[in-house]
Amino acid sequence: MLNLLYILLQFGPPDPDDWGDPDELPISDNIWILVAFLLLLSVYKIYTNYKSNKSINSSN
């Protein structure tokens, strides 16, 4: 594992000229909105599942 990390650190980040135009994002804004929505939905589902399991366990 350390050998792989050492190999990756040898290359380093690309030159700033190779990063491309920051306005030209590889992923469109709609995808970021979708990802944020799905992340919030998953957190909500986990929270409600935890809350319902906690209430079931406390009633027993």
Secondary structure, 3 states (H helix, E strand, C coil): CHHHHHHHHHHCCCCHHHHCCCCCCCCCHHHHHHHHHHHHHHHHHHHHHHHHHHHHHHHC
